[in-house]
Amino acid sequence: MAEIRNVFDIAGRAMASQMVRLNTVASNLANAGTISGSKEEAYKSLKPVFETQFSEAIESNGVSTVDVVGIKAITRDPERVFMPNHPSADGDGYVYRAAVDENEEMIEMVEASRQYQNNIEVISTLRGLMMRTINMGK
């Protein structure tokens, strides 16, 4: 892990993590409603796994941020739908719809987007304060 040096590092890592979260949401929404011929082949929602990363000098500065350490498929079962005329139907006439809850994904998207925007605001505010400090010295 690279050392956390400043607020820009903290916000940058948080933004990168939220971008991964938004990408998994996009993938899940793109695959919502896809159909497969078996339960095992059905698409499962992906979720990022976040982990807090602490500064090496956590005792003295209390600095931490977040990183994505993996992406896991959730264990929700796909929806079994009777469609005997579908080319992917199994021997009993069933197909399996992706285990994606579109409403849950939309909430995830809004939350991730807001977190990303919050970090942009942190960087913008810090940059503005730095510019004001520089101008004070003139």
C-alpha positions in Angstrom: 0.0 0.0 0.0 1.3 3.5 -0.9 1.6 5.9 2.0 -1.3 8.3 2.5 0.4 11.7 2.3 -2.4 14.3 2.2 -6.1 15.1 1.8 -5.7 14.7 -2.0 -4.6 11.1 -1.6 -7.5 10.4 0.7 -10.1 12.0 -1.6 -8.5 10.4 -4.7 -8.6 6.9 -3.3 -12.2 7.4 -2.2 -13.1 8.7 -5.7 -11.4 5.7 -7.3 -13.3 3.3 -5.0 -16.6 5.0 -5.8 -15.8 4.7 -9.5 -15.4 1.0 -9.1 -18.7 0.9 -7.3 -20.4 2.9 -10.2 -18.8 0.5 -12.7 -20.2 -2.6 -10.9 -23.6 -0.9 -10.8 -23.4 -0.2 -14.6 -22.5 -3.9 -15.2 -25.3 -5.1 -13.1 -27.9 -2.8 -14.8 -26.6 -3.8 -18.2 -27.1 -7.5 -17.3 -30.5 -7.1 -15.5 -33.1 -9.1 -17.3 -30.6 -11.4 -19.1 -31.8 -15.0 -19.4 -29.9 -18.2 -19.2 -30.8 -21.9 -19.4 -29.5 -22.8 -15.9 -29.3 -21.5 -12.4 -25.5 -21.7 -12.4 -25.1 -19.7 -15.7 -27.4 -16.9 -14.6 -25.8 -13.5 -14.1 -25.3 -12.5 -10.4 -24.9 -9.0 -9.2 -21.4 -7.8 -8.5 -20.5 -5.8 -5.4 -17.1 -4.2 -4.5 -15.5 -5.1 -1.2 -14.2 -2.0 0.5 -11.4 -2.0 3.1 -10.2 0.9 5.3 -6.5 1.8 4.7 -4.8 3.4 7.6 -1.8 5.7 7.4 1.5 4.2 8.6 1.5 6.9 11.3 -2.2 6.4 12.3 -1.4 6.9 16.0 0.0 10.4 15.4 -2.2 11.7 12.5 -5.4 9.6 12.6 -5.5 9.5 8.7 -7.3 6.8 6.8 -9.0 6.2 3.5 -10.7 3.4 1.6 -9.6 1.0 -1.2 -11.5 -1.6 -3.1 -9.9 -5.0 -2.4 -12.1 -7.2 -4.5 -15.4 -7.6 -6.3 -17.7 -10.4 -5.3 -20.9 -11.9 -6.8 -23.8 -11.8 -4.4 -25.5 -15.1 -3.5 -29.1 -14.2 -4.5 -30.8 -16.9 -6.5 -31.9 -16.0 -10.0 -35.6 -15.8 -10.8 -37.0 -19.0 -12.3 -39.5 -18.2 -15.1 -41.6 -20.6 -17.1 -40.9 -19.9 -20.8 -41.2 -23.3 -22.7 -40.7 -21.7 -26.1 -37.5 -19.9 -25.2 -34.4 -21.4 -26.9 -32.5 -21.4 -23.6 -35.3 -23.2 -21.6 -34.3 -26.3 -19.7 -36.0 -29.6 -20.0 -38.9 -28.5 -17.8 -39.4 -25.2 -19.8 -37.8 -22.9 -17.3 -35.3 -20.1 -17.9 -33.4 -18.2 -15.2 -33.4 -14.4 -15.1 -30.4 -12.5 -13.7 -30.3 -12.0 -10.0 -30.3 -8.3 -10.2 -32.6 -6.0 -8.3 -32.8 -2.8 -10.5 -34.2 -0.7 -7.6 -31.3 -1.7 -5.4 -28.8 -0.9 -8.2 -30.4 2.5 -8.7 -30.0 3.3 -5.0 -26.4 2.2 -5.2 -25.8 4.4 -8.2 -27.2 7.5 -6.5 -25.2 6.8 -3.3 -21.9 6.2 -5.2 -22.5 9.3 -7.3 -23.1 11.5 -4.2 -20.0 10.1 -2.5 -18.0 10.8 -5.6 -19.4 14.4 -5.7 -18.6 14.9 -2.0 -15.0 14.0 -2.7 -14.8 16.4 -5.6 -16.2 19.1 -3.3 -13.4 18.3 -0.8 -10.7 18.7 -3.4 -12.3 21.9 -4.8 -12.5 23.4 -1.3 -9.0 22.4 -0.4 -7.7 23.8 -3.7 -9.6 27.1 -3.1 -8.2 27.4 0.4 -4.6 26.8 -0.9 -5.1 29.5 -3.5 -6.3 31.9 -0.9 -3.4 31.1 1.3 -1.0 31.7 -1.6 -2.7 35.1 -2.4 -2.4 36.1 1.2 1.4 36.1 0.9 1.4 38.5 -2.0 
